[in-house]
Amino acid sequence: MSVEKMPIQEKVATGVAHSKLILVGEHAVVHGQPAISIPFPLIGVKSTIAPIEKGIYLESSFYEGPMESAPKVLTGIVNTIKQMLETLHMEDANILIRVHSSIPPGKGLGSSASVAIAIIKSLFAYADQSCSNEQILQLANISETYAHGAPSGIDSLTITAPSPIWYRKQQPIDYIIPHGDFHFVVADTGLNADTKTAVDTVTHMIKTMPKKAHNAIERLGDITYQVRGALEKSSKQMLGFLLNEAQKELETIGVSSESLNRLINFARQEGALGAKLTGAGHGGCMIALAKNETHARLLSEKLKQFGAHAVWPFVLNNKKE
């Protein structure tokens, strides 16, 4: 379906958001333990708003058409847009919302939150209104609640944060300053992770095997505290060991998978100091700690050859881009 756009001189507004990674603490964070999450600027989302003759039209690689006809999976995004239009007194707006994302969905990289935040920013810009970080987080939570059931909020917080964050429910956000350079490699299994299903898996285990589940969750919390210390003291060997320990507990609560374990074990065999899943699990991505920049490049190539769907090497440090 073609969209009759207004003349080119009419206003166009944009909004951008990058991705995120959970380094440690996934799932346990929902149950009161801390987590460490990292802004991941290598991939992201851009939302562009332009006027059209009539209606609200969505355009993306996933869906193109009138907003009212969007598939059920976009309900959270649609609800966010509707709330935004009401907030901005733009209920009668006739606009095209074009979304371009380089974040693969369903991989634990914050795709849904990044899309929501980019759209929110672009709509505020289109309305010539400034927005606070708190407003962005509140509006993004509409979409995230639909996508994830009972989200921790860590995705949106990290995407809007300037540096790695220490997150614990109902406590103030703290920012982590890493010392030294930590070279990581993220690899995509090529299989989607279903966050809602993974969360339900943990919830079911808590009900049926409470002692085993709570021990694993508490251990993940302890590991997260130690990971913070390793980052702040530039202790790569300790960080690698802790990532491996975290993976053991994530396997215990049933959120890893054969596809993840395959890449994780391969990365360790190729010299990674540590490796674990990142995000929901049940598919999605893993993260490995390399020895240095050269090793990160080599490990990235080997993971590609081994069958990883996509690979992103990156460095975590306290330097500003």
RODREN-957296 format. One record per residue: residue in one letter; x negated, y negated, z negated of N, C-alpha, C in turn. Coordinates in steps of 0.02 Angstrom, whole numbers, plus 50000, padded with zeros to 5 digits. Each point is the difference from the previous one (the first is absolute). Layout:
REM residues N
aXYZXYZXYZ/...
This chain:
REM residues 321
m499585006050000500424994050000499564993850000/s500144995550045499594993950002500294994749954/v499574995749977500214994649955499884993450035/e500524996050006499934993450030499704995349948/k499374998550008499664995649952500144992850016/m499944995849950500074992850008499384997350036/p500014993950024499424997050033499375000649958/i499435000350034499375001449967499814994749949/q500264993850010499814994749953500355000749932/e500495004549997500335001149936499525003249950/k500154999049936499575002149946499905007649998/v499385002149987499845007049987499605000149935/a500145004849956499665000649936499735007049991/t499455000549964499695006649989499855001249926/g499935006349983499815002049933499585006350005/v499475000649960499565005850004499915003149930/a499865006550001499855003649938499535005850017/h499525001349956499545005650012500235006249963/s499625005350006500165006449969499735000449929/k500085005849970499745001249932499825007349992/l499575001249951499815006949982500055000749924/i500245005649977499945001649929499365004149991/l499554997449961499375003549987500115005849951/v500374998649947500125005149949500624998049960/g500375005049977500574998749957500685000950034/e500015002150064500645001050032500415005249962/h500654999150001500505004149964499974998849924/a499415000449970499964998749928500234993049983/v499904995350047500184993049988500754999249991/v500395004350032500734999749993500215001949929/h499575003849966500165002649933499604996549946/g499814993750012499714995849948499254999849997/q499655003850042499274999950000499754994650047/p499374998049992499724994850045499825002850068/a499934995550048499765001850066499554994450026/i499565001750045499574995150034500165000250074/s500164994350027500204999550070499584994750035/i499875001250064499534995950037500324996950062/p499954993450010500214997150064499595003150057/f500335001550055499675003550055500134996050065/p499574995050014500134995350054499855002650070/l499765006250007499825002650067500625001050044/i500575001149969500625000950038500554995849967/g500504998050040500504995649973500614999150045/v500414995049982500644998750034500054992650016/k500274998550059500164993150019500744999750019/s500364995449971500704998850016500074993250033/t500354999850056500114993750036500754998850006/i500214993949984500704998050005500084995050056/a500475001250044500144995450055500764999450008/p500244994150023500724999150010500255003650062/i500605002749997500345002950058500704997250003/e500375001850051500654997050010500525002249949/k499985006549981500525002449955499785006049961/g500155000149935499895005849959499315000549970/i499875005649967499355001549971499765006550032/y499424999650031499745005450041499325002149973/l499915006549990499375002749976499625003250057/e499354998850001499585003050052499365002749968/s499905006550007499405003249973499885006450039/s499455003349985499865006350034500485005549977/f500314998949942500455005049972500714999250024/y500244993750005500694998750019500044993250034/e500424999750051500134993750034500754999450012/g500304994849972500724999150009500294995449947/p500664999150000500334995749950499885002649930/m499924995549952499875002149932500575004349972/e500624998450018500575003849973500025007250025/s499615001550053499985006850027499365003749981/a499614997149956499365003149980500125006849967/p499555004850009500085006749970499964999649924/k500245005349969500055000249927499334999049966/v499465002550031499344999549969499794992749990/l500294995550038499844992849994500484996349953/t500425003749964500484996749956499684995349950/g499435002149971499664995749952499774993550031/i499715000350060499774994050035500604995650018/v500545003150026500604996250018500284996449939/n500045003549943500254996949939499564994249977/t499355000850009499534994549983500134994050045/i500075001150064500134994550048500654996549982/k500515003849985500654997049983499944995749937/q499655002549950499904996049939499594993850014/m499505000750043499594994250020500424994750034/l500425002050047500414995250037500484996449952/e500255003749952500454996949950499614995149956/t499405002149979499584995749958499824993550036/l499865000650065499794994250040500584996350032/h500615002249985500614996950029499965000350077/m499825005950024499935001050072500465005750024/e500575000749966500455005650018500224999950073/d500044994150029500234999350070499424999650049/a499395001949979499424999450044500055004850059/n499744997950056499945004250059499265000850015/i499735005749981499275000750003499785007050023/l499415000150029499655006250017499455000949948/i499995005849968499485001849953499575005450032/r499404998150021499555004650035499455002249951/v499945006549990499515002749952499485004250036/h499374998349989499455004150026499595002449941/s499925006649995499635002949944499475004850024/s499414999549970499475004850012499945005049943/i500474999749952500005004649943500435006050017/p499725006050001500425005850013500495001049943/p500645000850015500505000849946499955006949968/g500235000449939500035006349965499345003049981/k499494995849991499335002749985499734997549934/g500424996749960499774997649935499594993750005/l500054996450056499604994050011500424993649993/g500595000749972500404994149987500364997250061/s500145004250049500314997650062500664996449988/s500455003049962500664997049990499954993349963/a499574999749949499924993849963499684994650043/s499515001950042499674995250043500484997150052/v500425004350028500504997650049500474995149966/a500255001949941500464995549964499684993349984/i499385000149976499664993849981499864995650060/a499795003150055499884996050061500644996750024/i500565003750000500644997150020500224994449953/i499925001249936500184994949950499614993650012/k499345000650010499594994150012500204996350064/s500155003950052500194996950064500664996449995/l500475002749962500664996749992499934993649959/f499605000249948499874993749962499694994850045/a499515002150041499674995450046500504997250051/y500445004250025500494997950050500484994849970/a500145000849935500444995349965499634993949974/d499354999650013499584994549976500034999449924/q500015005749967500025000049927499395003849972/s499734997449947499455003549967500295005449956/c499585004949983500245005449957499455001949951/s500225001849940499525002149949499875007550007/n499455002249972499855007250000500555003949965/e500284997149948500545003349962500615001050044/q500174995050041500575000750045499885005550051/i499405000350027499835005250049500085006949969/l499745000849940500045006549966500715002149985/q500424995249978500705001649985500375002250063/l499894996550055500345001650062499745006650029/a499355001149996499725006350026500255005949961/n500164999049936500245005549958500675002750024/i500394995950036500645002450028499865005750048/s499534998950045499835005050049499655006049968/e499554998749953499615005349969500445004749958/t500514997249968500465004149960500375005050044/y500204997750059500345004750045499515005250027/a499394997850016499515004550030499755005249952/h499914998149936499655004449953500415001949939/g500614997949995500425002049944499864995849938/a499455001549965499814996249940499274997950008/p499864995050041499314998150014499664996949940/s499355001149994499614997049946499904992550012/g500034998050063499874993050018499274998850019/i499595005249994499284999150011499844998350073/d500395002650048499864998650070500044992550015/s500574997149983500104992950014499514995649961/l499865001849938499524996249960499315000050032/t499785005850024499335000550028499964996450067/i500525000650040500014996750066499954992549993/t500274997349946499994992749990499424997849955/a499575004849979499464998449954499354998350037/p499574995949970499374998250033499445005049988/s500095004749954499475004849983500315006249970/p499605005349987500285006049968500364998349936/i500545003649987500394998549940500035006049953/w500044998449937500145004849947500744999149984/y500385005350010500734999449992500255004949948/r500424997649956500365004449953500694996949990/k500515004150004500684997549996500114995949936/q500344994450010500204995549945499404997049963/q499434999750034499414996649973499744995150052/p499664994749978499744995150048499515003250049/i500014997750062499535002450050499304997549984/d499525004450008499304998149988499625001250065/y499524995750014499615000750061499325003049984/i499785004650042499375003549989499464997150044/i499424998649972499434997650038499495005650005/p499975003350059499525005550008499294997350005/h499535003649973499294998250004499655004850048/g499664997250047499685004150051500475001450058/d499765003850048500395001950059500215007349995/f500655001150009500275006850000500265001450070/h499705004750034500185001550069500485006050001/f500604998650024500525005050003500175001850073/v500305005850007500295002150064500705002549987/v500484997250036500695002349996500165004050062/a500305005949992500165004350057500735002149996/d500334999650058500715001650007500085007350022/t500405003849963500125007050019500405000550065/g500354994650018500455000350058500705002149981/l500105001849937500665002049976500274994749953/n500634998450007500314995149956500085002649929/a499934995449953500145001649930500684997149983/d500415003749964500664997649979499954998149926/t499954993549988499904997649932500575002149954/k500614999450026500585001649958499995007449979/t499835004450048499975007149985499445001549951/a499424996750009499445001149954500184997949929/v500324994149995500224997649934500495004949968/d500465002650041500485004949975499655006449976/t499465002050035499635005949980499714999249930/v499714994149987499714998749934500554999749947/t500554996750016500564999549953500275007049982/h500045004350050500245006949988499525003749955/m499344999050011499515003549958500034997649928/i500114993549991500064997449932500585003349963/k500555001350037500585003249969499905007449986/t499655003450046499945007349995499375002349964/m499464996150006499365001749967499734993749967/p500354997449950499824993449973499294999549972/k499765005149965499334999649970499474999650054/k500045004350050499515000150054500014993450039/a500604997550014500074993850037499734994149961/h500184999549937499784994349960499245000249988/n499725005949992499275000549992499644997450062/a500265001850059499694997850063500074992450008/i500594997449983500124992850007499554996149952/e499935002549938499564996649952499275000450021/r499815005650028499315000850024499864995150057/l500504999150046499934995150054499914993049972/g500354998649946499924993549967499304999149972/d499745005149966499314999849973499504998950057/i500095003650055499554999550057500014992950028/t500584996950002500064993350028499604995049958/y500025000649934499594995749957499255000950016/q499805006250009499295001350015499804997650069/v500475000350048499864997550067499874992549998/r500394996449960499884992849994499294998749975/g499805003849949499324999249974499475001450053/a500115005250041499535001850052499954994450052/l500564996950018500004994550048499634993949972/e500114998549938499714994049970499265001049983/k499785006349995499305001349984499615002550060/s500325000150059499685002250062499745007249993/s500415004349971499805007049989500335004450053/k499675000950057500295003750056500075007549984/q499505002949969500035007149984500595001549954/m500084995849949500555001049953500674999050036/l500044994950043500634998850036500185006050043/g499505002850035500145005850041500255005949959/f499695001349943500225005349955500724998949978/l500164993849983500684998549976500535000750054/l499824998350062500475001050055500165007450008/n499495004249994500115007250004500435002549943/e499894997449940500405001949942500734997950009/a500104994150028500694997650012500365004650050/q499645002250051500305004550049500245006549967/k499625002649953500205006149965500684999049966/e500094994349967500634998749965500584998850049/l499854996950057500524998950050500225006750030/e499535004650006500195006750023500425003549947/t499844998949937500385003049945500734998050002/i500134993650014500704997650000500345001150068/g499655003350045500325002350062500084995150056/v499574994850003500104995050052499465000150054/s499535004649996499525000750054500295004850052/s499615001750050500245004450053499415003350035/e500145005050040499475003550036499624995250046/s500374995750034499684995350047499544995149964/l500214997749941499574995549961499405003849972/n500125005849972499445003949970499475001750052/r500225001250062499545001750053499514994250013/l500264993950006499574994250012499584998349939/i500305000649941499644998549937499415004749992/n500115006450009499465004949992499464999050052/f500204998350062499514998950052499564993949984/a500324994649976499624994049983499495001549945/r500195004049951499535001849947499435004250027/q500165004650045499485004150031499504995850040/e500254994450027499574995650040499674994649957/g499995001049935499614995749956500384994449965/a500664999750008500384994849963499905000949925/l499914994549965499905000349928500645002149964/g500574998850032500655001949973500534998850053/a500565003449993500554999150048500665002249969/k500534996550019500665001649973500534997450048/l500625001949988500544997150039500104992749978/t500304996150042500194993249980500724998850020/g500404997749953500714998950015500425005749973/a500565001250033500495004849975499765007250002/g499605001850050499825006950010500505003550046/h499995006749999500435004050046499874997950072/g499374999250018499814997250065499724993049988/g499974996150053499734993249993499254999850004/c499684996349956499284998650005499615002349939/m499355000850012499525001249946499484994550002/i499654999249944499464995149995499395003449972/a499424998650031499375002949979499504994649986/l499585001049950499474995349983499355002450032/a499734995950045499375001650034499414997649958/k499415002450018499404998149963499784992850015/n500094998050063499804993350022500334998650067/e499834994350030500314998050063499865005050056/t499385002250004499815004750053500385006649992/h500035002349939500375006349987500744999150015/a500294994149985500714998850014500145000550075/r499554997250041500095000450073499955007150024/l499515003749974499905006950020500605004349978/l500224999049938500575003849974500634998550040/s500084993850020500594998150041500005003950065/e499435000350033499965003650064500135007449990/k499735002849947500105007249988500735001649984/l500334995649963500705001149984500434999650064/k499834995450045500354999750064499925006550039/q499385002450003499865006250036500355006049967/f500094999649935500325005449963500765000050009/g500264994650028500724999850015500414994849964/a499674995449963500374994649969500354995850053/h500624998249988500404996450050499734992950011/a499784996949947499694993350003499534999449940/v499484995950008499504999249947499824992649995/w499954997549937499814993049989499454999749947/p499394998450019499484998849949500044992849976/f499914998949936500014993149974499594999649937/v499824993949982499594998949941500404995949949/l499965002049937500314996349946499444996649960/n500044993449995499524996349959500334993549977/n499624995749967500294993849975499854994050046/k499795001550061499864994650047500644998050036/k500084993650012500574997450037499855000250074/e500545001650037499925000150074499854992950025/
